[in-house]
Amino acid sequence: MPPLPTVRDAVHNGDGKITREQVFATALEIIDREGADALSMRRLGAALGRDPMILYRRAPSKAALLDGVVETVLAQLKVDPADPDWAAQLRAVARDYRALALTHPNVVPLLVTRPLATPLALRPRGTLRPLEDLLVLLTRAGFSGSDALHIYRALFGFLNGHLLNELQELVENPDETDDLLRLGLNRLPPREFPLLRSLAHALACYDGAAELERGLDILLTGLATTLTPVGGGRPPAPAAHPADDAEREPGVSEGALWPRYRASIWRLPDSRDVPPPVQAG
């Protein structure tokens, strides 16, 4: 990813002018270091060496400034709408989105909440580019426009929830070696929360990357099997995650493997689980 412009770039350009991109890049630097609450026009002006009033020409309000920061981050998220493998491209976008979030964890709440505070047509154009490119990708794969939008919402709803979960602080006492004590779960009454206490090790060993892949496997397989593209037929099923290929038994198809994999994560309803109707006497 190319480096973001900073105020030093303007000085090196010789004109001393501050561009919109440099304002938002510097605002992002402040948020990365100190959090969104620390960002103000006065604080930003000091970082840029400019009168804060001048900055209102680039961002007329704090809300506009935050939207610009979100745009700056999302500009680094690239989507290839010409990829013939829609599921692989969605998986790549998901991984890149997570990487951006881990690089800028203080921006994640803005990624989740700013779209809710700004009508679609009023958002910075750069924040809409990933959406447009994903819609192009999915409609080229044969999905209708409404189904493509549904897939986009399902994907980013999952991603935002996953990131908020991954970035939450679980450890209460990092110096403890016992998982129950490290997470503070010893405070929970055993009779009220026996299962949660018993999962202390699984909670302490949380692997965000692995959880992302598991969630994507479930999401993409579900989308491929429930949505029908325009013109009939089904889009090609998403390729199995590489880890699945390594564990697959010889001669076992992906279709046969999926129920086993699904059951290994959690119990999901299956048509074969429903008992046959009772015949009237």
N, C-alpha and C positions, 0 to 999 in steps of 0.2 A: 504494500500500500504506500502511495507517495506521502511524504511528510506534509503535515498541515502547515499553512503559512502562519507566520508570527509577526509581531511588531518589528523584529529585527530585519525581516525581509523588506519592509517599507524603508527602513533606514538605508539598507544596502542598495535599494533601488534609486536612492538619491533625491526622491521628491518628498519624502517625509509624510506622504498621504497614507491614511489608514483605510484599508478596504473593508468591505463587509465580511469577507472571508477571514481576514486577520482579527477582526473584532470577535467573531464567533470562535475562532481557534483559541484565542486567549481566554475567552470565557470558559471554554472546555478545559483548558489547563487549570483554571481556578477551581472548577468543579471537581476535577480529578484529584486535586490535592486536598481541598477543604470541604467539598460537598456543595450542593446547590444552594443551601441556606446562606453560604458565605458570599454568594455572587450578588453584587449590586453595581449600579452604574458608577458609583464613587470608587468602589474597589476595582472595577474594570478600568476606569480612567487612570487610576494610579498605576496599574500594571502596564498600561499602554503609554503612560507619560502624556496623557491628553486631558483636556478639560472634559469632565463627564457630559456636559451639555452638547459637545460636539458629537458624542456617540449616539445621541438620539436621532441623528440623521441616518444611522445605520440600523438602529433598532429602537422604535418609538416607545417601547415599554419593556418591563421585565418579562412579561409573557412572550413578547416577540423575541427577546433575547434567548429565552429557554427554547422556543421553537427553532431558532437558528442553530442552537447547540445540537438539538436532535437531528436537524438536517445535516449538520456537519458530520455527525457519526454515521447516519444512514447513507451518506454519499459514498462511504467506503464499502457498503454492502452491494456486491455485484451479482446480477442475475443474468444468465445466458438464456434468453428466450428462444434461441434456435436449437437448444439441446434436444435431440430426439428422445432422450430418456427422461421424461418429466419427473419420475420419482427420484432418480439419482440427482437431478438438479435441485429438487426440493431438499433433499438430504444435505447437499453441499451448501445450500443457502442457510439451512438450519445450523450447520456446524460453524459457518462464518459468522452468523448472527451471535451465536454463543461466544465465539472468540472475541468479537467486538465488545460484548457485554463484560467479559472477564477483564478486558483491557481498560474499560471505563465503567467499573461497577457503580460509581456514584451517579451515572447517567441512566442506569436501568429504570429507576422509578419514573424518570422523564419519558423514556421510550414507551412505558406502559400508560402513563397518565396524560401526557400532552395531547395525543390524538383524541382523547375523550373530552378535552377542554376546547378543542378547535374544530369547527365544522370542516368537513372534507375539502370543500372548494376553497377554503381560506387558509389551508395549511401551506407551508412553503413547498414549492414544486418539487424540490429535491426529496422531500419525504414521501412523495407519491410515486417516484420513479420505480422503487422495488415492486410496488403494487401493480403498476402498469405492466412491467416486464413479466411478472408472474402470471398475470392474466393472459398476456400474449403466449407465454409458454404453454399454459394449460389449454387455451382454446385451439392452439396448433395441434395439441395432442388429441383433440376431438371432444373435449368437454364443452358444454354450453357455457355461455357467459355467466349465468347465475350459478352453475355448479362450480365454475372456476373461482368465483367470488367466495362461495362456501368453503372451498378447499383452502383459499388464502386465509380466511377467518379462522378455520380450524387449526391450520398450521401455526399462525402467530398467537392464537389463544393458548395453544399448548406451549409454544416457546416462551412466551412471557411468564406463564405460570411456572414453567420449569426453572427459569432463571431466578425468579423471586424466591423459589424454594431452595435453589442451589446456593444462593448468596446469603441466605439467612444465617444468623449466628446460632449454632447448636451447642457449642462447647461452653460450659459454665466454668469448669475448673481444669484448664489445660495441663496443669502439672500432675493431675491424677492419672494413674495407669489403669484403673478399673473403669470400663466404659460407662457403667451405671453412675459412677460418681463424677466422671468427666462431664457427662451431659446433665448432671443434676437430677436424673430420673429417680434417685433415691428419695427425693422429696415426695414422690407420688405414692399414695397409699396402695400397697400391693393388692388388696382385695378389690379396689376400684379400677386399677389399671394394670392387671396382670400381663396382658399381651404387650402393651406399650413398654413396660419394664423389661420384658423378655427380649425385646428387639433392640436393646441398647447397643449390642455389637453391630447389628446391621445399620443402625442409625449412625454410629460412630465411623463406620467404614464406607459411608456414602461416596459414590463415585459419580460425579456429575456427567462426565462424558459417557459412561456406560448407561446411565439412566436415560440420557438423551437418545441414545441409539435404540434402547428398548422401546421408548415411547414412540419414536419414529417408525419402528417396525410395526407396531400396533396401528398407528394412525395411517400410514401409507397403504398397508394391506387392507385395512377397512375401507379406505377411499376407493381402492382399485376394485373391490368386490361389491360395492354398493352403488357406485355412480356409473351411469351408462353414457358414453359420448354420443353426440349428435350423429345420426347416420346408422345407429345400431351397432351391435357388438360391444365388446368391452376394451378399454385401453389395456396395453400390456401391463401385466402385474409387475410391481416393483421387484427389483432383484433383491435376493436375500442379503442381509448384512454379512460381511466376510466372516465374522465369528460363527455365524450359522453354518456356512459352508464347511468350516473346519470340523464342526461337531456332527455333521449329517452322516448317517449310516449309509454304506454303499447300497444303491438300489432304492433308497427312500426318496420320493419326490418332494419338492418344496411344498406341494399341496398337502401331502401326508404329514410333513414335518410341522406345519403351522399349528394344528390342534395341540400337539405336544408342547410346542414353544409357548403357546398361549396359556396352557394350563400351568406351565412352570412359573409364570409371572403372577397371575391371579386367576380366579375362576370367573370366566365370562360365560354369558348365556350362549347356548348352542342349540340349534334345532333338534339335535339328537338327544339333548338333555330333557326335552319336553315329553312326558309320558303320553302314550296314545290315548285318544278320547275313549271314555267308557261307553260301550255300546248299550243302548237302551234294551232292557229285558224283553 
